[in-house]
Amino acid sequence: MTEILALIPARGGSKGIPRKNIRSFAGYPLIAWSIAAAKQAASVTRVIVSTDDEEIAAVARKYGAETPFLRPAEFAQDQTTDLPVFEHVLQWLEEKESYQPDIVIQVRPTSPIRPKDCVDHAVKILMEHEDADCVRGVVPAGQNPHKMWRFAGEGQPMKPLLEVDGLPEPYNAPRQILPPVYWQTGHIDAIRVGTIKQKKSLTGDVIYPLVIDPRYTVDIDTLSDWAKYEAVANSGLEIVTPGTAFASKRPIPEKVELIISDFDGVITDNRVWVDEEGTEFVAAYRSDSMRLKELRSHGIEVVILSSEPNRVVEARAKKMGVEAIHGIGVHDKGRVMQEVLEQKNIPATNVIYVGNDLNDLPCFAIAAWSVAVADAYPEVIRAADHVLGRTGGHGALRELIDLILARA
């Protein structure tokens, strides 16, 4: 069996973003995202975090990584490179545990958004090429270096950064005829242990690429990066998250008898217009009700469940021809949902719930299949068994109905 160690370096003295490794990123500590990517990989046999910080170590253990030692201070300085950190880990494991992995995977915390097959794919490439010292994740470069210049200072002539054989002025050439270039990312490095021990390098001489979709390009160095990339993590992109790394999503029930839907943010787009007298208006999507009759012909009922007291809920439900349960008494939506199922004598195993916000999460736990609209709150998206492509108030319910009827 090939021993593959995933190693996550995470020192405590980050200067750009203090305590960044345990700062919350899209609902989880930043380091938890890299631990999840390693834990869910079929090829990885062990996951270790190398840190000099007790608090980081505790968080790492909470999310399933080992922290068998604290990194010595001399390997946790601002100018410390990765190589001595990896050498220390390998030496410690060999001396203390007689453990010697064949391959080491580096999954950096600062690149938390990864495709689900990222780690296993890198390992596969490395093992398929005997000449490979390592595999490194790359993305197409956003800027072409053939159009970059060496700068000697103002008032001094510039020189082109790169030259191209047969092309005298690459900086004046169309982008399409320039050699393609790629930017290395922090998503993944798969390294043979021999590369580290014998060649004293984390890459060696023969470096194979794992080409990653540029949508996953993330490298968090500043707080502005943080906010930008949290939006990417919550965009619906297919990624490994700490909340789902160890549990598969539930499938749609074989038999569906009831769909329970939230109102604001699902039937509507979550906005409200208020006139000078305080009367509220909302926007809904007509096509949500187009196939309800067909749905009922298959024995499937729709109920709107909302804590909103406004009678607009009742009016829209009446127009759609579905039941609405709403008002202040629906503050505890989970309890009310249980009561609805008991009254209708419908088992939760035959129920789908669709929602968008935190107060829908108790209903997610009851239903056999939980569904989130595309613009749901991040925690709701992570908890859902299925995320719709459409946003609330813009055909989300219709998309769900189409999906169910396609199986009928």
QUIUR-V582493 format. One line per field, one symbol per residue. psi: psi as a letter, one per 40 degrees, with the letter a starting at -180 (. if undefined). burial: I if it has 24 or more other C-alpha atoms within 12 Angstrom, else O. A space follows every 10 residues. Layout:
# QUIUR-V582493
psi = ???
burial = ???
This chain:
# QUIUR-V582493
psi = hhhhhhhhhg iefhddghfd deihhfeiid ddddddddde hddheihhhh iehddddddd ddeeiigeih hideefideh iddddddddd ddddddefhh idihhhhhde gehiideddd dddddddehd ehdihhhiih hdhheeeiih heiieiiiii diihhegdgd eeiiddeihi iihiiedhhh hhddddddef iedadhhiih hihedehhhh didddddddd dddeeeihih ideedehiii ihidhhdhhh hichecdiee ihhhaeeehi iihihdeded edddddeefh ihhhhieheh eddddddddd fiihhiadef dgdddddddd dddefhidef hhhhaeidee ddddddidhh hiidfiiddd ddeidhhidi ihefeddddd dddddde.
burial = OOOIIIIIII IIIIOOOOOI IIIOIIIIII IIIIIIIIII IIIIIIIIII IIIOIIIIII IOIIIIIOOI IOOOIIOOOO OIIIIIIIII OOOOOOOOOI IIIIIIIIII IIIIIIIIII IIIIIIIOOO OIIIIIIIII OOOIIIIOOO OOOOOOOOOO OOOOOOOOOI OOOOOOOIOO OOIIIIIIII IIIIIIIOOO IIIIOOIIII IIIIOIIIII OOOOOIOOII OIIIIIIOII IIIIIOOOOO OIIOIIIIII IIIIIIIIII OOOOOOOOOO OIIIIOOIIO IIOOIIOOOI IIIIIIIIOO OIIIOIIOOI OIIIIIOOOI OOIIOIIIOI IOOOOIOIII IIIIIIIIII IIIIIIIIII IIIIIIIIII IIIIIIIIII IIIIIIIIII IOOIOOOO
